[in-house]
Amino acid sequence: IEKRNPLTMPPNFDLLPPDSVNQNNQKDEKDNLKDIFNKNLGKDKKDTEINKGTNSGSLEKSILEKIK
């Protein structure tokens, strides 16, 4: 009697249809990340415009404002 190796993949695995639910979730996650990054980029642009407008010149002051 010869011992067989355990199956790692089901037979005819390539013929199975893709998991559409998983693909939709991944797409939604990518869209959510893009929205988050776009919002943060807009906020950073506004912050730099405000800092340029004040011309305080104090690095310490701007860092303290960012922390708050």
N, C-alpha and C positions, 0 to 999 in steps of 0.2 A: 504494500500500500504506500503510495506516494503522497506526501502532504502538499497541499496547494498553498500558495501565497494568498493572503486576504485581498479582497477587491479594494482598490483605492478609488476607482471611478466606476459608476454603473455602466453596464454594457450599452453600446450605442449612445454614449453621452453626447456626441457631436450632433446627433439628430434631435435632441431635445430643444424646444423653443426657448428663446431667452426670457428671462424674468422681467416682464415689463414694469412691474411695480417697483423693483429695485432701480431700474433705469430712470423712472420718473422721480424717485426720491433723490437720486444723485443730481439730476438736473435742477431740482428745486434748491438743493444745498448750494450748488454753484451760483445760482441766481441770487440767493440770500447773501452769499459772501461778496458778490459783486456790489450789491446794494450797500452793504456795510462799508466796504472800501470806498465807494463813491461818496457816501455821507461823510466819512472821516476825511477824505481829500478836500471836500468842500469846506469843512470846519477848519482844517489846517490852512487853507488859502485865506479864509476870513481872518484867522488869528494873525497871519503874517501881514496882511493888509493893515490890520489895526496897529500892530507893532510898528510898521513903517510909518504910519500916520502920526503916531505920538512922538517918534524919534527920541525916546527917553535916553537911549544910549547906554542904559545900565543893564548889563547881562544878568546881574543878580536879581534885579527887579522883575525882569521878564520871566526868569525861572520861577520865582516865587508866585507870579501870577498864573503860570501854567500848573503849578502844584495845587493851587486853590481850585 
